[in-house]
């Protein structure tokens, strides 16, 4: 009998989502906005536990875009972006007609390298006569970036930071929630994230004025007149009241989901500790508290002589979904003309890294099955390599 499918990270309902949705239907709040949107925003602000204002939007990409708009990013500007991330981190730069400048990662957190960041800033100033307009820092796979160093550098050159915490809801750096470190922060509620609104995202703003401007831009920039009057380009980016109802139910179980993802990561770490060829990505010290949205591993394929895609395909053949790490943006054809400051770190991680199933609905038996299949594949690969070497020796 075929084993059940183990998915990478799928949505898990907490049980109360339908109550909020039903309330919206009962009170006819099925229009784009309503009490669930306001309530969801307040729930997020309370969870972040920081002086900030949250605006619920249709996607994390929409949040990034509105951050760019409010920072005045335009066609003559450059914006520094971490290269090791999903393309949505950089796409809004292009929406604004600006040029992405890609910066490589450092090996501790896999996030933007402070050293290369400063090199890029100074080099762009020398080549263009002005500093980049903004810096996009990503908390990759839930791992916080080295924010103290990054903020120090950004402040030195007066460049605002947009913190892309789409994968890092609940992660903390030195006890402070990710998404609250930049001029703007970005969250995502896509179906595979920590919580979901069946899509959706949010922009974290530092003050009331930024939040009000975000709402204004996200609702087609309609001026306060008795007729439709527009002086700025607007966008249809607000989260619906129905989807926000899902989010309100999800917020009730967010802490539980956070704990479970961390338990899953700890179990993977324990079960894979005796496999020399596998390293599980870990927080470098107590300053970093990842939500472990996805548990990531790297493979020493100089020993195994197999690729991570070989492993992915094997896991898929036994009904286990895994995923290669993000292909760095400086390697993507759509961005091949953009300047990049690279030392090979992200390329090496892409070559040898894999994301394991990590959804909060996974059971311990699911995790053990993933590990069993991983170990089986590695054992067989080593055995085949040894047999080939024996045959070569015999032939000589």
N, C-alpha and C positions, 0 to 999 in steps of 0.2 A: 504493500500500500504506500502511495506517495506521501511523504511528509508534508505537513502544512507549510505554507509560504511564510517565511520570516522576512518582513519588510524592513527597509532601512530606517524609516521614521515616519509613522503615519499618525494622523490625528486621533486623539483619544478624548471622548466626551466625559465630562465629570458627572452628569446626571441632572443638572439644574438648568442647562442651556434652554431647553424647551419652555421652561416657565417664563423666562424673559421674552422669548419669541412670542409665546401665546399672549402675554400681557400686551405686547405691541399690537398684535392682531385685535385683541379684545378692545383696545382703546383707539384703534384705527391709526396707530403710529407706524404705518408702513411706508410713509414718505421717506425721502433720503435722511432726514434728521429726526431727532426725538429724544426722549429721556434715556434710552439705552446708550446713545452716543455720549451724552453728558455724563452718565453714570460710569461708563467704561473709562472715559478720560480721567475721572476722579479716582477710580480704582487704581489706575496705572500710576497716577501722581502719588497716591498713598503708598503704593508698593515701592516706588523709586526712593521714597523717603528723603527727598532732596528739594530744595526750593526751585521748582520748575513748573512749567505748564505743558500739558500734553494735548495735542490735537490729533484726533483719530482720522485716518485717511484711507484711501482705497488700496494702497500698496506701500511697501517700504520704498520702492522706486519713486513714487509720487512724493514721499517725504524728502528724499534726497534732492529731487528736482526743485521743490519749493525752498529748500535751504539754499540752493544755488541762486535762485531768483532773488531771495532776500539779501544775499551777500553781494548782489550786483554783478555776478559772473556774466561776462558777455563775450562777443566774438573776438575781441583782441586779447583775451585773457588766457592764462594757463592755470590749471588746477592739478596739484600733485595728488596722486591716487596710489594706494597700495596696489602692487601688481598681482599679488597672490590672493585673489578673491574672485567672486562671481562677477560677470560682466555688468550686472545691474549697478554695481558700485561706481562704474565709470560712465555708463550710458548717459546719465543726466548732464554730465559735463558737455557732451556732444550736443544734447538737446539745446543747450544755450549757445552753441556755436564756438565754444572754447576748446582748447587743446588739452587732453590728458597728458600728464607727465608721470610716467610710472617709476615707482621706487621699489626695490627688492625688499625681502624680509630678512629678519635675523633668526637664528636657529633656536633660540630659547622659547619664543612664543609663536613663531611663524608669522608674526605681524611686522609692520613696516619698520625698517632698520633706522634707528635714530642717526647713526653715523652716515648712512647713505642719504637720509632725508636732508641733513644739513649740506652735504655736498651738492645735492640737486638744487636746493634753494640758492646757494651761492653761484652755481654755474648758470642757472636760468637768469639770475640778475645780471651776470656778466654778458650773457648772450643776447638778452632782450632789453636790458635797461630797466627792468622792473621785476619785483618779486611776484611769485605765483599768488593768485587771488585767494586760494583756500587750500587746505590740506584735508584729504579724506583718509581717516584712519579706520581700519576694520578690525573688530574683535573676532578673529577668524575661528570658526567652529566653537565659539563661546569662550575662547581664551582671551583674556584682557591683554591689550597692548601695553607697552612700557610707557604709560601715560606721563609719568613725572618727567622723563627725559624728553618726550615728544612735546609736551606743553612748554618746557623750558626753551626748546629750540624755536617753536612757533612764536612764542612771546618775544624772543630776541629780535625777530624780523616782522613782528606785528601782523602775522598771518593767522586768520581764524581757522579753527579746526571744526570739521564735521565728523562726528563719531558715528560710524556705521556699526551699530550694535544689533543689526538684524538677526544675527545668530546668537546673541549674547544676553537675552532677557534673563535677569536673575544673576548673571555673573557679576563679580565684584573685584575691584582693584583697591587694595588697602581699605577694605570695608565699605567702599562707596560703589553704588550700582553703576554698571556700564551703561553708556548712553547719556550720562550726565556730565561728562568731562568737557565736551566741546561747546562752541557757540550754539550749535545745534546737535541733537542726537537723533538717531533713526532706529526704529523698531520695525519688525516684520511679523505678521501673523499668518503667513502662508501655511498651507496645510501640513507641512512637515516641520514646522518650528515648535518652540516650547509650548505655546498655546496657539490656537487658530481662531480666526473669525471667518473661515472659509475664504481666505485671502485677506487683504487688508494690511495696514501698517500705521505708524504714528510718527509724528515729528515732536521731539522734545525741545521746548523753547526755554530760554533763560528768564524771560519776563513776559508780562501781560501784553505789551505792545507787539512783540514778535508773534505771540500766539494769535492775537487779533488779526494781524496781517496775514498769517497763515490761513486762518478761516476765510478771510476776505478773498485771497487768491484762489483758494480751493473751491470756492462757490461762485466761480465765474466773474469775480471782481466787479460785482454789481454795486454801484454807488448808492448811498442812502438818499434816494429820491423816489417820488411816487410813480416813476416810470423807469423803464430799463435804460440805464445810463452807464456807460463804461468809459473809463479813462485809462485803464491798464488792461493788458492781456490777462485773462483769468483761465482757470482750469476746473474741470469737473472731477475733483479729487477727494471729496468727502466720503467717509465710510457710511454705509446705510444703517438705519436704526435696527433693521432685522439682523444684519451681520454683527452689529455691536452687541445685540442680545446674546449671541453665541459667546462673544468675548467676555461678557459679564459673568456668564456661567463658568467659563474657563478660568477666570481670575480666582474663583473660589477654590480651585484645586491646583493653582500654579505652584504653591510651596510644596505640595505633595509630588507634583511632577518633577520639580527641581531635585528633590531628595532622591526620587527614583532614578533619574538619569545619572546622578552621582554614584548611586549604589551599583548601577549597571557598569559604569566605568571602573569602579573598584573591583568588581567581580572579574571583568576582563583582565585587569592588571594582575590580579592574583592567579588566575588560571593560565595566563600566558607568561608568567614570570620565569618558567623553566625552559622557554623556547628562545634559544640564543639568537635565532635569526629574526626575531620580532621585537620591536621596541614600541611600547604604548606611549603616546604623547601625554605628558604630565605637566602640571603646574610647576614652575621652576622653584618657587618658594611660597611662603604663607601670604605674601602680598597679593598673589594671584589666586582667585577662587573661581574657576571656570564652572559654568553650568553643565559642561560636557554634553552640549547639544548633540554632537556626534563624537563617539570614541574613535580616534584615529590611530593608526599604526603605521610604522615604516618597516620595510622588509630589507634585510641585507641580502640583496640578490646577487652579490658577488660570490656568496657562499652557495646560494640555492641554484643559481643559473636559471631562474625563471623570472618573469615579469609580474608586476602587480596585476596587470590585466589578465595574465594566465590564472592567477588566483581568483580574480573576480569572476572569470568565466567558469571556473570550477565550482565556486560557491553558487553561482546561478544554476548550474546543472543539478545541484542538490537542493534547489528551491530556497536559496538564501540570497537576498539582495544586498549587495555592497556597492560602493562607489569609489572611483578614483578621486584623488584630491583635485581641487580646482586647477585647471590649466592656466598658468599665469597669463595675465592680460597682455604683457609685452610679446607673448608668443601667439596671440590671436591675430588672424589675418585682417580683421576689421580695424585693428589698431597698429598695424605694422609700420605706419609712418610716424608714430608718436615717439618722442624722445623717451629713453628709459635709462635708469641708473641701476645696473644689475651686477651682482657678484656671483650669481649661479645658485644661490640658496633655494629660491622657489623652484627653479628648474629641477634641482636634485630631489626636492620633496615631491614634486609632481611625478618624477620618475619612479619613486619607491614607496609612495604613500597610498593608503587605502582607508576608507571610512567603513566601519562595521555597523551592523544594525544596532540602534541605540534608543528607539522609541520608548516612551515611558510605559507602554502597555506590554513590553517584553517581560516574560517570566524568566526566572533563573534557569529553568530548563532550556529555554530558547537560547540564552547566552551560552550555556554549556554545549548545546548542539553546534552553535557557530564555532566555538573553540575546538570541539572534537573534529569537525570537518577541516578546519585550518590545520590542525596538527597532523591529521591524516594526509593531507595534501603535501605538507612539508616533509613528512617522513618518507612518503613515496618518491618525492622529488630527490631527496638526498640519497635514497636507495638506488634510484636510476642513475644518478651521477656516479655513485660509487661503482656500480656495475659497469658503466662505460669506461671508467678509469681502469678497472681490472681487465677489461677486454683489450684496452690499448697496451697495457703492460704485457699481457700474454702475447699480443701480436708482435711486440718488439723482442 
